[in-house]
Amino acid sequence: MAPYESDDSARAAEADDRLAGRRKAARYVVPVAVVGVAAATIGLVPALADSGDPDLPKVTAQQLIEKIAQSDVQRLSGTVKISTDLGLPDLGGLESGLLSGAAGGHDGSSADPQSKLLELASGTHTLRVAADGPDRGKVSLLDNAAEYSVIHNGKDVWGYDSKSNEVFHSASAESGHAGEGAKGKASRDVPATPKDFADEVLKSVDDTTSVTVDGTAHVAGRDAYKLVIKPRQSGTTVGAISIAVDAKTGLPLKFTLTPASGGAAVVDAGFTQVDFSRPAASTFAFTPPKGAKVTEGDDAKGVKGGEPKGGAPKDFEKALPKGHEGTADGLGGSKTIGEGWNAILVLDTGGEGVPSGTSGSTGNRDVDGFLNSLGDHVKGKFGSGTVFSTRLVNALITDDGTVYAGAVTKAALVKAADAAQ
């Protein structure tokens, strides 16, 4: 009996060791899984097969891109979760205000869509979306007990901020583009759904880009293909972009942009729930609540016909490759140099840059703190200047006021400024 008892004891000890190993490994399951997914996304390791992934007919990358292009979803409702991590310092909301000002948002109403939806540029947010054709759409930004909505119903575009009880209204569908159906944007200048982001990226696919199909996935209860887009060029801050495409409708259900530097996604936007039936007509009905402050588009400061005066880089498209040289839309006297993912926007402001080697001053302590926290003083053949960095877009402002900006590294900006001499 002794040998059997010895074998049983050995087996028991071995089982205990395995159990202890599992317990120890369990502590690392989540971080290892996250690292594995991130690595697979940027093509460092092959994607692991998941028995839960749907078994779908094989498609090529070109076929999947064509499927997205041919998608004609006009009706839907659902919930979108969007997380954005540009690496901006937390200044208690000041950064959102700065982005709003840079985008040329309307001044005078907290309900203005052009500035309000720029809150999506940082943090994690939940959106409720609905669309019924090109003339009816609604996007609601949920924030604790408050809610902000943009409603496009026929010729009317409404923005409503429940927190401040303010309403923004424009009688021109061109002023806000709250809907444009599932094919359009929640706002002309601010991507809000996976399709918005995907459309901007797919415009830029060219010979500088690798596009592959990387298996399948379940997203919001739907079967989807995974399209992976990666730059072939070095020097860009973009690592890879993953788009989950609904197998039946071709609608992008999830969009993830991972930076070349690694870590968390810069942008991760995806449906958590989606329904392709027609939303109730009441979804798009809106009447200003009693006592609400209503601002008409033409009444906003610096606005005519619902459009801000002047121009500035306003949406995600500005951070993505153009593949050509020319004049950038909305920026007088600007041009784009380079190609593909290494494209750099060059703008001569005609003014002075941030003095190199100094803290710089705008007269606002908070703004100065924000800018200086991003600034990195550099020198080159062009002289000296300051590079302001995020995890995706970097900008060099030379002392003579020339701006070089793009989804490229600091070294690429300095090289471009030197080459311009």
C-alpha positions in Angstrom: 0.0 0.0 0.0 2.9 2.3 0.7 3.8 2.8 -2.9 0.2 3.7 -3.8 0.0 6.1 -0.9 3.3 7.6 -2.0 2.0 8.0 -5.6 -1.3 9.5 -4.3 0.7 12.0 -2.1 2.8 12.9 -5.1 -0.2 13.4 -7.3 -1.9 15.5 -4.6 1.2 17.6 -4.2 1.4 18.1 -7.9 -2.2 19.1 -8.1 -1.7 21.6 -5.3 1.2 23.1 -7.2 -0.9 23.4 -10.3 -3.7 25.0 -8.3 -1.3 27.4 -6.7 0.1 28.2 -10.2 -3.4 28.9 -11.5 -4.1 31.2 -8.5 -0.9 33.1 -9.1 -1.5 33.3 -12.8 -5.0 34.5 -12.2 -3.7 37.8 -10.9 -2.1 38.5 -14.3 -4.9 37.3 -16.5 -6.4 40.8 -17.2 -3.2 42.7 -17.8 -1.7 39.9 -20.0 -5.0 39.8 -22.0 -4.9 43.5 -22.5 -1.2 43.4 -23.6 -2.0 40.5 -25.9 -4.9 42.3 -27.6 -2.9 45.5 -28.0 0.0 43.5 -29.5 -2.3 41.7 -31.9 -3.9 45.0 -33.0 -0.6 46.5 -34.0 0.6 43.3 -35.7 3.4 42.3 -33.3 1.9 38.8 -32.7 -0.7 36.8 -34.6 -4.2 37.1 -33.4 -5.2 34.2 -31.2 -8.1 32.1 -32.4 -11.2 32.4 -30.1 -13.7 29.6 -30.2 -16.3 32.3 -29.6 -15.5 34.2 -32.8 -18.1 33.8 -35.5 -17.3 31.5 -38.5 -17.8 33.8 -41.5 -17.1 33.4 -45.2 -13.6 34.5 -46.1 -13.2 38.0 -47.6 -10.3 40.0 -48.8 -9.3 43.4 -47.5 -10.5 45.0 -50.8 -13.8 43.3 -50.5 -14.3 44.4 -47.0 -13.4 48.0 -47.9 -15.9 47.9 -50.7 -18.5 46.5 -48.3 -18.0 49.5 -46.0 -18.3 51.8 -49.0 -21.5 50.2 -50.2 -23.1 50.2 -46.7 -26.3 52.1 -46.9 -27.7 51.9 -43.3 -30.3 54.6 -43.0 -32.0 53.6 -39.8 -30.6 52.6 -36.5 -30.5 53.3 -32.8 -27.9 52.3 -30.2 -25.3 53.1 -27.6 -21.7 54.0 -28.4 -18.9 54.1 -25.9 -16.0 56.3 -26.9 -12.6 56.7 -25.1 -10.0 59.2 -26.2 -6.5 59.4 -24.7 -4.4 62.0 -26.4 -2.1 62.3 -23.4 -3.3 65.8 -22.5 -2.8 66.9 -18.9 -5.8 67.1 -16.7 -6.6 70.7 -16.1 -10.1 70.3 -14.8 -11.8 70.7 -18.2 -9.6 73.6 -19.4 -8.2 71.4 -22.2 -11.7 71.0 -23.6 -12.2 74.7 -23.6 -8.9 75.2 -25.5 -9.9 72.6 -28.1 -13.2 74.3 -28.5 -11.5 77.7 -29.1 -9.1 76.2 -31.5 -11.9 74.7 -33.5 -13.6 78.0 -33.9 -16.8 77.0 -32.1 -19.7 79.4 -31.7 -19.4 81.7 -28.7 -22.3 82.4 -26.5 -24.2 79.1 -25.9 -23.1 76.0 -23.9 -25.6 74.1 -26.2 -23.7 74.8 -29.4 -22.9 71.4 -31.0 -19.6 72.6 -32.6 -18.0 73.2 -29.2 -20.0 70.9 -26.9 -19.1 67.7 -28.7 -15.4 68.5 -28.5 -15.7 67.1 -25.0 -15.3 63.8 -26.9 -11.6 64.7 -27.4 -10.7 63.5 -24.0 -11.9 60.9 -21.5 -14.6 58.2 -21.8 -18.1 59.0 -22.8 -21.3 57.2 -23.5 -23.5 58.3 -26.5 -27.0 57.4 -27.5 -27.4 57.6 -31.3 -30.4 57.3 -33.6 -31.0 57.9 -37.3 -33.9 57.7 -39.7 -32.7 58.6 -43.2 -30.6 61.6 -44.1 -32.9 64.2 -42.5 -33.4 62.8 -39.0 -30.7 62.1 -36.5 -30.0 62.4 -32.8 -26.8 62.1 -30.7 -27.0 62.4 -26.9 -24.0 62.7 -24.7 -24.7 61.2 -21.3 -22.8 62.8 -18.4 -23.8 61.6 -14.9 -27.2 63.2 -14.2 -26.9 65.6 -17.1 -27.5 65.1 -20.8 -26.5 66.9 -24.0 -28.3 66.2 -27.2 -28.0 67.3 -30.9 -31.2 66.7 -32.8 -31.5 67.0 -36.6 -35.1 67.0 -37.8 -35.7 68.2 -41.3 -34.3 71.7 -41.7 -33.9 72.2 -38.0 -30.9 71.4 -35.9 -31.2 71.7 -32.1 -28.6 71.5 -29.4 -29.8 71.1 -25.8 -27.8 71.2 -22.6 -29.9 70.0 -19.7 -27.3 71.1 -17.2 -27.4 74.7 -18.1 -30.9 74.6 -19.6 -29.6 76.2 -22.8 -30.7 75.6 -26.3 -28.9 76.2 -29.6 -31.0 76.3 -32.8 -30.2 76.6 -36.5 -32.8 76.5 -39.3 -30.1 75.3 -41.7 -29.3 71.6 -41.8 -25.8 72.6 -42.9 -25.0 74.4 -39.6 -24.8 71.4 -37.4 -25.3 68.1 -39.2 -26.7 66.5 -36.1 -27.7 63.5 -38.1 -27.4 63.0 -41.8 -28.6 59.5 -41.2 -26.3 56.7 -40.3 -24.1 57.6 -43.2 -23.3 61.1 -41.9 -21.7 62.6 -38.8 -23.2 63.6 -35.5 -21.5 66.9 -36.1 -19.7 68.0 -39.2 -16.5 68.7 -37.3 -16.5 66.1 -34.6 -16.5 62.3 -35.3 -18.8 60.5 -32.9 -19.4 57.0 -34.2 -17.1 54.2 -35.5 -18.3 55.0 -39.0 -17.2 58.6 -38.7 -13.7 57.6 -37.8 -13.5 54.8 -40.3 -14.6 57.1 -43.2 -11.8 59.5 -42.5 -9.2 56.8 -42.3 -10.4 54.9 -45.4 -10.1 58.1 -47.5 -6.4 58.0 -46.8 -5.6 54.4 -47.7 -2.9 54.3 -50.4 0.4 52.7 -51.2 1.8 53.9 -47.9 -0.7 51.7 -46.1 -1.0 48.0 -45.3 -4.6 46.7 -45.1 -5.5 43.2 -44.0 -8.4 41.2 -42.6 -7.6 39.8 -39.2 -10.3 37.3 -38.3 -13.7 37.9 -36.9 -15.4 39.2 -33.7 -18.6 39.7 -31.9 -19.5 43.4 -31.4 -22.7 44.6 -29.8 -24.2 41.1 -30.4 -23.3 41.3 -34.1 -21.0 39.1 -36.3 -18.2 41.3 -37.6 -14.9 41.1 -39.6 -11.8 42.8 -38.3 -10.0 45.1 -40.7 -6.5 46.2 -39.7 -4.8 49.2 -41.2 -1.1 49.9 -40.6 1.3 52.5 -42.0 4.2 51.2 -44.0 6.2 54.3 -43.3 8.3 55.0 -40.3 8.2 58.4 -38.5 4.4 58.4 -37.9 2.8 58.3 -34.5 0.1 56.0 -35.7 0.7 52.3 -34.9 -2.4 50.6 -36.3 -6.1 51.1 -36.7 -8.6 48.2 -36.2 -12.1 48.4 -37.6 -14.8 45.9 -36.8 -17.2 45.7 -39.8 -20.7 44.3 -39.4 -20.8 41.2 -41.6 -24.4 41.8 -42.7 -24.7 45.5 -43.3 -21.0 46.6 -43.7 -21.4 49.3 -41.0 -18.3 49.9 -38.9 -19.2 48.8 -35.4 -15.9 49.5 -33.6 -12.9 51.7 -34.3 -9.6 51.5 -32.4 -6.5 53.5 -33.1 -3.3 52.4 -31.3 -0.3 54.7 -31.3 3.2 53.6 -32.5 4.4 54.3 -28.9 2.2 51.5 -27.6 0.0 51.6 -24.5 -3.7 52.4 -24.4 -5.6 53.2 -27.6 -5.7 56.9 -28.6 -9.3 56.4 -29.8 -11.5 53.5 -29.0 -15.1 54.0 -30.2 -17.6 51.2 -30.5 -21.3 50.2 -30.3 -22.3 48.4 -27.2 -25.8 48.0 -28.4 -27.3 48.6 -31.9 -30.7 48.1 -33.5 -31.4 48.6 -37.2 -35.2 49.0 -36.9 -36.8 52.4 -37.5 -36.7 54.7 -34.4 -39.9 56.2 -33.2 -40.7 59.6 -34.8 -40.8 61.1 -31.3 -37.1 60.5 -31.0 -36.4 63.4 -33.2 -39.1 65.8 -31.9 -37.8 68.7 -29.8 -39.4 71.7 -28.2 -37.3 74.0 -26.0 -38.2 73.5 -22.3 -39.9 76.3 -20.5 -37.5 78.9 -19.2 -34.6 77.7 -21.4 -32.2 80.2 -23.0 -32.4 79.8 -26.7 -29.6 81.0 -29.0 -30.2 81.1 -32.7 -27.2 80.2 -35.0 -27.0 83.7 -36.6 -27.1 85.3 -33.1 -23.9 83.6 -32.0 -20.8 85.8 -31.8 -18.7 85.6 -35.0 -21.2 83.5 -36.8 -23.1 84.0 -40.1 -25.3 81.3 -41.4 -24.3 79.0 -38.6 -20.6 78.9 -39.6 -17.7 80.4 -37.6 -15.5 83.1 -39.1 -12.1 82.1 -40.2 -10.8 78.5 -40.2 -8.7 76.1 -38.3 -8.0 72.3 -38.3 -11.2 71.0 -36.9 -11.5 67.3 -37.1 -9.8 64.0 -37.0 -9.2 64.1 -40.7 -6.5 66.7 -40.1 -4.4 64.2 -38.2 -4.5 61.6 -40.9 -2.6 61.2 -44.2 -3.6 63.2 -47.3 -1.1 61.7 -49.8 -0.7 64.9 -51.7 0.7 68.5 -51.5 -1.6 71.5 -51.8 -3.6 74.0 -49.9 -5.3 72.7 -46.8 -9.0 73.5 -46.6 -10.0 76.2 -44.2 -6.4 77.5 -43.7 -5.4 80.4 -45.8 -1.7 80.3 -46.9 -1.2 76.8 -45.6 0.1 73.7 -47.4 0.8 70.0 -46.9 4.2 68.6 -47.4 5.2 64.9 -47.5 2.9 62.1 -48.3 0.8 59.4 -46.7 1.1 59.0 -43.0 4.1 61.4 -42.9 2.1 64.3 -44.3 2.8 67.5 -42.4 0.6 70.6 -42.4 2.6 73.8 -42.7 1.1 77.1 -41.7 2.7 80.6 -41.7 0.8 82.5 -39.0 2.7 85.7 -39.7 3.2 86.1 -36.0 5.7 85.2 -33.3 6.0 81.7 -31.9 6.6 80.6 -28.4 10.1 82.1 -27.3 12.5 79.1 -27.0 14.0 78.7 -23.6 11.3 80.7 -21.9 8.1 79.7 -20.3 6.0 81.8 -22.7 3.0 83.8 -21.6 -0.5 84.2 -22.9 -1.6 86.3 -19.9 -3.6 83.4 -18.6 -1.9 81.3 -15.9 -4.0 78.2 -16.6 -3.4 78.4 -20.4 0.3 79.0 -19.9 0.5 76.0 -17.6 -1.3 73.8 -20.2 0.9 74.9 -23.1 4.2 74.7 -21.2 3.3 71.2 -19.9 3.2 70.1 -23.5 6.1 72.2 -24.9 9.5 70.8 -25.7 12.1 73.4 -26.9 14.1 72.3 -29.9 16.8 73.8 -32.2 17.8 73.1 -35.8 18.8 74.8 -39.1 15.5 76.6 -38.9 16.5 78.3 -35.7 14.6 77.3 -32.6 11.0 76.6 -31.6 8.7 74.6 -29.4 7.1 71.2 -30.0 3.7 70.6 -28.5 3.0 66.9 -28.2 0.1 64.5 -27.8 0.1 60.8 -28.2 -1.1 61.3 -31.8 -0.6 64.7 -33.2 2.5 66.8 -32.7 3.1 70.5 -33.7 6.3 72.5 -34.0 5.9 76.3 -33.7 9.1 78.1 -34.7 10.1 81.4 -33.2 9.1 83.1 -36.4 5.6 81.8 -36.1 5.6 78.9 -38.7 3.6 75.9 -37.6 4.5 72.3 -38.7 1.8 69.8 -37.5 0.9 66.2 -38.2 0.6 62.6 -36.9 4.4 62.4 -37.0 7.3 62.3 -34.5 9.1 65.3 -33.1 12.1 64.4 -35.1 10.1 64.3 -38.3 8.8 67.9 -37.6 12.3 69.2 -37.0 13.6 67.5 -40.2 10.7 69.1 -42.2 11.5 72.5 -40.7 15.2 72.1 -41.5 14.4 71.0 -45.1 12.3 74.2 -45.6 15.3 76.4 -45.1 
